[in-house]
């Protein structure tokens, strides 16, 4: 799978994804922070699932209809738990992510949603 890992999600997560055979781009390597919408558009243009802890991406997708290639939102997940949770999400929700779903982890709950496509 192809991922774009937001700065806030951590470099270790991007490294772990690459180590496990995924194509993972670390947002820190693309230069200064371009802003949420530009990051989401970059992920979509390269068919990458964006991984973030930032809640603003959901608003861009649902309220403003910004196109995306899938999103994993980890707003409540501590850095020490991110790799394990992302591994579980990839394993359990691989087909949903391939279908451009938005997967959100809130506490112990996983929410999978399919925003309208443009």
TORPA-4810 file (N, C-alpha, C, O; in nm, 3 decimals):
<nodes>
NODE_1_0.085_-0.118_0.000_0.000_0.000_0.000_0.089_0.124_0.000_0.206_0.120_0.039_X
NODE_2_0.029_0.234_-0.045_0.101_0.361_-0.052_0.046_0.456_0.054_-0.075_0.473_0.067_X
NODE_3_0.137_0.517_0.129_0.098_0.605_0.239_0.173_0.738_0.232_0.284_0.746_0.179_X
NODE_4_0.109_0.841_0.286_0.173_0.967_0.317_0.154_0.988_0.466_0.040_0.997_0.513_X
NODE_5_0.263_0.995_0.540_0.256_1.006_0.685_0.276_1.153_0.722_0.382_1.210_0.698_X
NODE_6_0.173_1.212_0.779_0.176_1.352_0.822_0.286_1.370_0.927_0.320_1.276_1.000_X
NODE_7_0.340_1.490_0.933_0.447_1.523_1.029_0.408_1.484_1.171_0.490_1.429_1.245_X
NODE_8_0.286_1.512_1.209_0.241_1.488_1.346_0.231_1.339_1.380_0.230_1.303_1.497_X
NODE_9_0.222_1.253_1.279_0.209_1.109_1.304_0.342_1.043_1.336_0.345_0.936_1.396_X
NODE_10_0.452_1.105_1.296_0.583_1.057_1.337_0.665_0.986_1.231_0.613_0.906_1.152_X
NODE_11_0.791_1.017_1.231_0.887_0.958_1.137_0.901_0.807_1.158_0.917_0.732_1.061_X
NODE_12_0.897_0.763_1.283_0.911_0.619_1.311_0.803_0.537_1.243_0.828_0.425_1.197_X
NODE_13_0.682_0.592_1.235_0.573_0.522_1.169_0.603_0.506_1.020_0.582_0.398_0.964_X
NODE_14_0.652_0.611_0.956_0.687_0.603_0.813_0.798_0.501_0.792_0.793_0.423_0.697_X
NODE_15_0.898_0.501_0.878_1.008_0.404_0.867_0.956_0.262_0.884_0.997_0.172_0.810_X
NODE_16_0.868_0.241_0.980_0.812_0.108_1.003_0.734_0.061_0.881_0.746_-0.055_0.841_X
NODE_17_0.654_0.149_0.821_0.577_0.112_0.702_0.670_0.070_0.589_0.646_-0.032_0.524_X
NODE_18_0.776_0.147_0.565_0.872_0.111_0.460_0.939_-0.022_0.490_0.955_-0.105_0.401_X
NODE_19_0.978_-0.041_0.614_1.044_-0.166_0.655_0.954_-0.286_0.628_1.002_-0.396_0.600_X
NODE_20_0.823_-0.264_0.638_0.726_-0.372_0.618_0.671_-0.377_0.476_0.565_-0.434_0.453_X
NODE_21_0.742_-0.318_0.383_0.712_-0.335_0.241_0.615_-0.236_0.180_0.576_-0.252_0.065_X
NODE_22_0.576_-0.135_0.253_0.484_-0.034_0.200_0.563_0.082_0.140_0.678_0.106_0.177_X
NODE_23_0.501_0.151_0.050_0.557_0.273_-0.009_0.508_0.388_0.079_0.394_0.431_0.067_X
NODE_24_0.594_0.437_0.167_0.554_0.539_0.263_0.639_0.664_0.247_0.762_0.659_0.258_X
NODE_25_0.573_0.774_0.222_0.637_0.903_0.211_0.617_0.977_0.342_0.505_0.991_0.390_X
NODE_26_0.726_1.025_0.400_0.722_1.101_0.524_0.705_1.248_0.487_0.790_1.303_0.417_X
NODE_27_0.600_1.313_0.533_0.572_1.452_0.497_0.687_1.545_0.536_0.704_1.651_0.475_X
NODE_28_0.765_1.508_0.634_0.878_1.591_0.675_0.984_1.602_0.566_1.063_1.697_0.565_X
NODE_29_0.986_1.507_0.474_1.089_1.506_0.370_1.051_1.589_0.248_1.133_1.605_0.157_X
NODE_30_0.930_1.643_0.244_0.889_1.718_0.124_0.906_1.868_0.140_0.863_1.944_0.053_X
NODE_31_0.969_1.912_0.247_0.993_2.054_0.267_0.903_2.112_0.374_0.844_2.039_0.454_X
NODE_32_0.891_2.245_0.374_0.805_2.311_0.475_0.662_2.262_0.465_0.617_2.220_0.358_X
NODE_33_0.592_2.267_0.576_0.454_2.222_0.582_0.369_2.300_0.482_0.357_2.422_0.494_X
NODE_34_0.309_2.232_0.383_0.232_2.301_0.280_0.089_2.334_0.324_0.016_2.402_0.252_X
NODE_35_0.048_2.286_0.441_-0.090_2.304_0.487_-0.171_2.178_0.463_-0.136_2.094_0.380_X
NODE_36_-0.279_2.166_0.536_-0.360_2.044_0.534_-0.418_2.014_0.396_-0.409_1.901_0.349_X
NODE_37_-0.478_2.112_0.332_-0.542_2.085_0.203_-0.439_2.043_0.099_-0.464_1.949_0.023_X
NODE_38_-0.326_2.111_0.094_-0.221_2.075_-0.003_-0.168_1.935_0.025_-0.139_1.861_-0.069_X
NODE_39_-0.155_1.899_0.151_-0.108_1.765_0.187_-0.209_1.659_0.145_-0.170_1.554_0.091_X
NODE_40_-0.336_1.684_0.168_-0.441_1.591_0.127_-0.445_1.578_-0.025_-0.463_1.468_-0.078_X
NODE_41_-0.429_1.688_-0.095_-0.427_1.686_-0.241_-0.306_1.611_-0.295_-0.316_1.538_-0.394_X
NODE_42_-0.191_1.627_-0.230_-0.071_1.552_-0.270_-0.094_1.403_-0.252_-0.063_1.324_-0.341_X
NODE_43_-0.149_1.364_-0.138_-0.176_1.223_-0.113_-0.271_1.168_-0.218_-0.251_1.056_-0.267_X
NODE_44_-0.374_1.242_-0.253_-0.471_1.197_-0.352_-0.406_1.185_-0.489_-0.429_1.088_-0.561_X
NODE_45_-0.325_1.283_-0.526_-0.263_1.281_-0.660_-0.165_1.166_-0.677_-0.142_1.121_-0.789_X
NODE_46_-0.108_1.120_-0.566_-0.013_1.007_-0.572_-0.077_0.877_-0.524_-0.007_0.777_-0.504_X
NODE_47_-0.208_0.878_-0.506_-0.283_0.761_-0.461_-0.225_0.703_-0.331_-0.200_0.583_-0.320_X
NODE_48_-0.205_0.793_-0.234_-0.151_0.755_-0.104_-0.256_0.775_0.004_-0.329_0.875_0.003_X
NODE_49_-0.265_0.683_0.096_-0.352_0.696_0.212_-0.279_0.786_0.311_-0.164_0.759_0.347_X
NODE_50_-0.344_0.891_0.354_-0.284_0.984_0.448_-0.305_0.934_0.590_-0.415_0.896_0.628_X
NODE_51_-0.197_0.934_0.668_-0.206_0.896_0.810_-0.174_1.020_0.891_-0.071_1.084_0.872_X
NODE_52_-0.264_1.054_0.983_-0.249_1.177_1.062_-0.312_1.162_1.199_-0.391_1.070_1.223_X
NODE_53_-0.276_1.253_1.289_-0.348_1.264_1.416_-0.437_1.388_1.414_-0.516_1.410_1.506_X
NODE_54_-0.424_1.468_1.310_-0.494_1.595_1.294_-0.641_1.571_1.257_-0.670_1.492_1.166_X
NODE_55_-0.732_1.638_1.325_-0.875_1.623_1.299_-0.923_1.707_1.181_-1.033_1.682_1.130_X
NODE_56_-0.845_1.805_1.137_-0.888_1.896_1.032_-0.911_1.827_0.897_-0.990_1.876_0.817_X
NODE_57_-0.845_1.717_0.873_-0.859_1.649_0.744_-1.001_1.596_0.724_-1.052_1.597_0.611_X
NODE_58_-1.066_1.552_0.829_-1.203_1.507_0.820_-1.294_1.619_0.773_-1.384_1.597_0.692_X
NODE_59_-1.273_1.739_0.823_-1.352_1.854_0.782_-1.329_1.885_0.634_-1.423_1.915_0.561_X
NODE_60_-1.205_1.878_0.590_-1.176_1.903_0.448_-1.248_1.803_0.358_-1.300_1.839_0.253_X
NODE_61_-1.250_1.679_0.400_-1.313_1.574_0.319_-1.466_1.584_0.325_-1.531_1.583_0.221_X
NODE_62_-1.522_1.593_0.445_-1.667_1.586_0.459_-1.738_1.718_0.433_-1.844_1.720_0.370_X
NODE_63_-1.682_1.828_0.479_-1.750_1.958_0.462_-1.715_2.027_0.332_-1.799_2.094_0.271_X
NODE_64_-1.591_2.010_0.288_-1.545_2.085_0.172_-1.527_1.998_0.048_-1.494_2.049_-0.059_X
NODE_65_-1.547_1.869_0.062_-1.543_1.778_-0.053_-1.407_1.763_-0.118_-1.398_1.734_-0.238_X
NODE_66_-1.299_1.783_-0.041_-1.164_1.767_-0.098_-1.142_1.619_-0.128_-1.165_1.532_-0.043_X
NODE_67_-1.096_1.591_-0.248_-1.070_1.453_-0.290_-0.958_1.392_-0.205_-0.871_1.463_-0.156_X
NODE_68_-0.962_1.261_-0.190_-0.861_1.191_-0.110_-0.848_1.048_-0.160_-0.932_0.998_-0.234_X
NODE_69_-0.741_0.984_-0.116_-0.718_0.845_-0.154_-0.733_0.752_-0.034_-0.690_0.636_-0.039_X
NODE_70_-0.793_0.801_0.072_-0.808_0.726_0.196_-0.740_0.801_0.308_-0.647_0.879_0.286_X
NODE_71_-0.786_0.776_0.428_-0.735_0.849_0.544_-0.740_0.760_0.667_-0.840_0.692_0.692_X
NODE_72_-0.632_0.760_0.742_-0.629_0.697_0.874_-0.609_0.810_0.974_-0.507_0.879_0.971_X
NODE_73_-0.707_0.827_1.062_-0.701_0.933_1.163_-0.679_0.870_1.300_-0.753_0.781_1.342_X
NODE_74_-0.575_0.918_1.369_-0.537_0.865_1.499_-0.534_0.977_1.604_-0.432_0.996_1.669_X
NODE_75_-0.644_1.050_1.622_-0.638_1.168_1.708_-0.610_1.140_1.855_-0.555_1.225_1.924_X
NODE_76_-0.646_1.024_1.903_-0.631_0.993_2.045_-0.524_0.888_2.073_-0.516_0.836_2.184_X
NODE_77_-0.441_0.857_1.974_-0.346_0.747_1.988_-0.208_0.801_2.025_-0.152_0.886_1.955_X
NODE_78_-0.155_0.752_2.133_-0.021_0.793_2.177_0.084_0.739_2.082_0.065_0.637_2.017_X
NODE_79_0.195_0.809_2.075_0.301_0.774_1.981_0.350_0.631_2.000_0.381_0.563_1.903_X
NODE_80_0.356_0.584_2.124_0.404_0.448_2.152_0.309_0.341_2.097_0.351_0.227_2.078_X
NODE_81_0.184_0.376_2.073_0.084_0.280_2.027_0.058_0.287_1.877_-0.007_0.198_1.822_X
NODE_82_0.106_0.391_1.810_0.068_0.415_1.670_0.105_0.302_1.576_0.023_0.261_1.494_X
NODE_83_0.226_0.250_1.586_0.268_0.145_1.494_0.179_0.022_1.508_0.133_-0.033_1.408_X
NODE_84_0.154_-0.021_1.630_0.070_-0.139_1.651_-0.072_-0.119_1.601_-0.130_-0.210_1.542_X
NODE_85_-0.127_-0.002_1.623_-0.263_0.025_1.578_-0.269_0.034_1.426_-0.363_-0.018_1.365_X
NODE_86_-0.171_0.100_1.364_-0.170_0.109_1.218_-0.154_-0.030_1.158_-0.217_-0.062_1.057_X
NODE_87_-0.071_-0.114_1.218_-0.055_-0.251_1.168_-0.189_-0.324_1.172_-0.224_-0.395_1.078_X
NODE_88_-0.263_-0.308_1.280_-0.393_-0.373_1.293_-0.493_-0.316_1.192_-0.571_-0.391_1.134_X
NODE_89_-0.491_-0.185_1.172_-0.582_-0.123_1.075_-0.554_-0.176_0.935_-0.647_-0.212_0.861_X
NODE_90_-0.427_-0.182_0.898_-0.392_-0.232_0.764_-0.438_-0.377_0.748_-0.492_-0.414_0.645_X
NODE_91_-0.416_-0.457_0.851_-0.455_-0.597_0.845_-0.607_-0.615_0.835_-0.656_-0.690_0.751_X
NODE_92_-0.681_-0.546_0.920_-0.826_-0.564_0.927_-0.904_-0.488_0.820_-1.009_-0.534_0.774_X
NODE_93_-0.854_-0.372_0.780_-0.932_-0.283_0.693_-0.862_-0.256_0.560_-0.881_-0.150_0.500_X
NODE_94_-0.784_-0.350_0.515_-0.709_-0.335_0.390_-0.802_-0.302_0.273_-0.775_-0.209_0.197_X
NODE_95_-0.909_-0.377_0.259_-0.999_-0.355_0.143_-1.073_-0.223_0.155_-1.096_-0.156_0.055_X
NODE_96_-1.111_-0.184_0.276_-1.177_-0.055_0.295_-1.083_0.060_0.260_-1.123_0.156_0.195_X
NODE_97_-0.958_0.049_0.304_-0.860_0.153_0.272_-0.835_0.160_0.122_-0.823_0.269_0.065_X
NODE_98_-0.829_0.045_0.057_-0.811_0.043_-0.088_-0.930_0.108_-0.158_-0.917_0.158_-0.269_X
NODE_99_-1.046_0.108_-0.093_-1.166_0.172_-0.145_-1.182_0.316_-0.100_-1.291_0.372_-0.109_X
NODE_100_-1.074_0.376_-0.051_-1.070_0.518_-0.013_-1.156_0.551_0.110_-1.217_0.657_0.117_X
NODE_101_-1.159_0.460_0.204_-1.234_0.484_0.327_-1.157_0.577_0.420_-1.036_0.598_0.405_X
NODE_102_-1.230_0.632_0.514_-1.171_0.708_0.623_-1.185_0.621_0.747_-1.296_0.586_0.788_X
NODE_103_-1.071_0.586_0.808_-1.070_0.503_0.928_-1.023_0.591_1.043_-0.914_0.648_1.040_X
NODE_104_-1.108_0.600_1.145_-1.078_0.686_1.260_-1.074_0.601_1.386_-1.164_0.520_1.411_X
NODE_105_-0.969_0.620_1.464_-0.957_0.553_1.593_-0.989_0.655_1.701_-0.922_0.758_1.712_X
NODE_106_-1.092_0.627_1.781_-1.127_0.713_1.893_-1.141_0.626_2.015_-1.235_0.547_2.028_X
NODE_107_-1.046_0.641_2.105_-1.043_0.553_2.221_-1.022_0.410_2.175_-0.923_0.380_2.109_X
NODE_108_-1.113_0.324_2.210_-1.105_0.184_2.168_-1.197_0.152_2.050_-1.213_0.036_2.012_X
NODE_109_-1.255_0.255_1.993_-1.350_0.235_1.884_-1.286_0.268_1.749_-1.207_0.362_1.737_X
NODE_110_-1.321_0.189_1.651_-1.278_0.211_1.513_-1.402_0.247_1.433_-1.502_0.175_1.435_X
NODE_111_-1.394_0.360_1.363_-1.504_0.400_1.277_-1.454_0.401_1.133_-1.353_0.465_1.102_X
NODE_112_-1.524_0.331_1.047_-1.490_0.326_0.904_-1.603_0.394_0.830_-1.720_0.356_0.844_X
NODE_113_-1.570_0.494_0.751_-1.674_0.563_0.675_-1.627_0.582_0.531_-1.508_0.581_0.501_X
NODE_114_-1.724_0.598_0.445_-1.699_0.614_0.303_-1.762_0.746_0.259_-1.881_0.750_0.224_X
NODE_115_-1.683_0.854_0.259_-1.739_0.982_0.217_-1.778_0.976_0.070_-1.726_0.895_-0.007_X
NODE_116_-1.871_1.062_0.031_-1.909_1.065_-0.111_-1.789_1.096_-0.199_-1.701_1.172_-0.160_X
NODE_117_-1.787_1.038_-0.316_-1.678_1.066_-0.410_-1.719_1.181_-0.499_-1.837_1.205_-0.524_X
NODE_118_-1.618_1.252_-0.546_-1.646_1.368_-0.633_-1.669_1.326_-0.774_-1.693_1.410_-0.861_X
</nodes>
